[in-house]
Amino acid sequence: MDEGGEDPEQIEIAARVVIGLLRLQTVQKGVIPLTELPHYLRMAAAEREKHGDFGAARMLSDWADILGDWA
């Protein structure tokens, strides 16, 4: 996973998605079980891809894989 090659705008988009999920988890503790978090990231990746944010989609998908390994 090499985010160094991604456009800064794409990194920001992906980070905002993750921060949004973190905020949701903080405000409504346990709303997304850890085992489901990779699924949410993959859904977000698919949505970003629809909007042409391919770098953000790649990063979100990669992060979903990492979380899937942890769960």
Backbone torsions as a table, in degrees:
resi	resn	phi	psi	omega
1	MET	NA	113.3	-175.8
2	ASP	-123.8	87.2	178.5
3	GLU	-70.5	-15.0	179.9
4	GLY	-57.6	-26.0	-179.5
5	GLY	-89.9	-6.0	-178.4
6	GLU	-84.3	149.7	175.2
7	ASP	-62.1	136.9	179.9
8	PRO	-55.1	-34.3	179.0
9	GLU	-64.4	-38.8	179.6
10	GLN	-68.2	-37.8	176.6
11	ILE	-63.1	-43.2	179.4
12	GLU	-62.4	-42.9	179.6
13	ILE	-60.9	-47.9	180.0
14	ALA	-63.2	-42.0	179.9
15	ALA	-63.0	-39.2	178.8
16	ARG	-62.8	-37.6	177.3
17	VAL	-62.4	-48.2	-178.6
18	VAL	-65.1	-41.6	178.3
19	ILE	-63.9	-37.7	176.8
20	GLY	-62.3	-42.3	177.1
21	LEU	-66.1	-39.8	177.8
22	LEU	-62.9	-42.3	177.9
23	ARG	-61.6	-45.3	178.8
24	LEU	-58.4	-44.4	179.6
25	GLN	-64.9	-31.8	-179.8
26	THR	-75.4	-43.2	-178.0
27	VAL	-72.7	-40.4	-178.3
28	GLN	-125.2	76.9	-175.4
29	LYS	-48.0	131.5	175.2
30	GLY	77.5	7.0	-177.7
31	VAL	-63.2	-31.3	176.8
32	ILE	-120.1	111.3	177.4
33	PRO	-62.5	146.6	-178.8
34	LEU	-53.6	-37.4	-179.2
35	THR	-66.2	-22.0	-179.9
36	GLU	-93.6	-13.7	-175.9
37	LEU	-59.1	-41.4	176.3
38	PRO	-58.3	-37.3	178.3
39	HIS	-62.1	-43.3	179.5
40	TYR	-63.8	-40.0	177.8
41	LEU	-65.8	-37.7	178.0
42	ARG	-67.6	-37.6	175.7
43	MET	-63.3	-42.8	178.3
44	ALA	-64.4	-38.7	177.7
45	ALA	-61.3	-43.4	179.3
46	ALA	-63.2	-39.5	179.0
47	GLU	-67.1	-42.3	178.9
48	ARG	-64.1	-37.3	178.5
49	GLU	-62.9	-40.3	177.4
50	LYS	-58.6	-31.4	-178.3
51	HIS	-90.9	5.1	177.7
52	GLY	83.2	9.7	179.0
53	ASP	-90.8	70.7	-172.2
54	PHE	-67.8	-36.2	177.5
55	GLY	-65.0	-44.7	178.1
56	ALA	-63.0	-40.7	179.3
57	ALA	-61.9	-42.6	178.3
58	ARG	-61.4	-46.4	-178.7
59	MET	-64.1	-44.9	179.7
60	LEU	-61.7	-39.7	177.8
61	SER	-65.0	-43.5	177.0
62	ASP	-61.0	-43.7	-179.6
63	TRP	-66.3	-35.1	176.8
64	ALA	-62.5	-40.4	177.4
65	ASP	-62.1	-42.7	179.3
66	ILE	-62.6	-47.1	179.2
67	LEU	-63.2	-36.6	177.8
68	GLY	-61.3	-35.6	177.2
69	ASP	-68.5	-30.3	-178.3
70	TRP	-80.5	-30.9	-173.7
71	ALA	-72.0	NA	NA
